[in-house]
């Protein structure tokens, strides 16, 4: 199997590659921003580890959003 170069791709393939790259960068940016703003006690594990994991393709940010954040305990409304 030969690797295709950018010039060998058609317009639709180029657009798909650019769109996927933009999604990947956006996911990572949102995840890193959330990690930076979130207190350490609301993160499952070390923040430095999650910062490195977020840099792994699509899987890193998705893993952080799924397993890396601790949910906020929302107080239950008391019945009168």
N, C-alpha and C positions, 0 to 999 in steps of 0.2 A: 504494500500500500504506500503510495507516494503522498507526501505532505503537500497540500495546496498552499500556494503563496497568495498574498492579498490580491495581486493582479490577476490571479486565476479565478477568483470568485466573481460571481455575477452580482448585479445590483441588489437583488433580493437577499442573497447570502451576506453581502457586506452590511446591509441594513440590519439583518438579524444579529450578526456579530456585534455591531455597535450597540444595538438595543440591549442585548444580554450583558454587555460590558457596563452599560449605564445602570442597569438594574443591580448588578453586582456591587458597583461602587456606591450606589445609593443605599443599599442594604447595609454595607459596611459602615458608611458614614453615620447612619441612624443608630446602628448598634454601638459604635464607639462613643457617640454623643450620649446615648442613654447610660452607658457604662461610666462615663466620666462624671455624669451628674448624679448617679445613684450612689447612696452611701454604701460603704463596704459591708455593713451588716445586712444589707438587702441584696447581696450577691452570693450565689452558691459557689464558694471557692474563692481563690485569690483573683483579684482584679487584673493583675499582670498576666495571669494565665488566660483569662477570657479575652484580654486585649490581643494576645497572640492568636488565639483560636479564631477570633473574628476575621483575621486576615486570610483565612483559608476559604477561597472561592465562595460559593453560595452557602455551603454547609456551615461554615463558621458562624456567620450572623444568625442563621436559622437555629443553630444549636444554642447560641447564647439566648435568643428570645424564648426558646422552649425550656432549657434546663438551667440557664445561668442566672435568671432573675428569680428572686423570692417574691411571692405575691404579697400584697398588702392585706393585712387582716382588717377587713371592713367591719366596724362594730354593727351588731344587729340592732335594728330599731326595737325599742321596748314597747310592748303593748300597754296601754293605759288600763 
